[in-house]
Amino acid sequence: MTIAVDFDGVLTPNGHWPNTGEPNTKLIEWLIMFREMGGKVILWTNRNGNPPGNGG
């Protein structure tokens, strides 16, 4: 099985680009276990270019 996980708002539930926020440690621990059981994890993000306010 393969699942895709977004970075902003999922792996870091209070993070919004460009500030990452605190990690969702329970989810990260579950993803590690999922991979150890043979699952595949895709880091899915929609970031593009420079962060806001950085000349982008």
C-alpha positions in Angstrom: 0.0 0.0 0.0 1.1 3.5 -0.8 -0.1 6.7 0.9 0.8 10.4 0.2 1.2 12.8 3.1 1.3 16.6 2.8 4.0 18.5 4.7 2.2 21.8 5.7 -0.8 21.2 7.8 -0.4 17.4 8.1 3.2 16.5 9.1 3.4 19.9 10.7 -0.3 20.6 11.6 0.3 24.2 12.6 2.8 25.0 10.0 2.2 27.2 7.0 4.9 27.8 4.4 7.5 29.2 5.0 7.3 28.5 8.7 7.2 24.7 9.3 5.8 24.7 12.9 6.0 21.8 15.2 6.1 18.2 13.9 3.1 15.9 14.2 5.1 13.3 16.1 2.3 10.7 16.5 1.8 10.7 12.7 5.5 10.5 12.1 5.8 7.5 14.4 2.9 5.8 12.7 4.4 6.5 9.2 7.7 4.9 10.4 5.8 1.8 11.6 3.8 1.7 8.3 7.1 1.7 6.3 8.6 -1.0 8.6 5.5 -3.1 7.7 6.3 -2.7 4.0 4.1 0.4 3.2 5.3 3.2 1.0 5.1 6.9 1.9 5.1 9.7 -0.6 5.9 13.2 0.7 3.3 15.3 -1.2 3.7 19.1 -1.2 2.7 21.9 -3.5 5.4 24.3 -2.7 6.7 26.4 -5.6 9.3 29.0 -5.9 10.4 31.4 -3.2 8.6 31.8 0.1 6.2 34.8 0.3 7.9 38.1 1.0 11.2 36.7 -0.2 11.3 38.3 -3.7 9.3 35.5 -5.2 
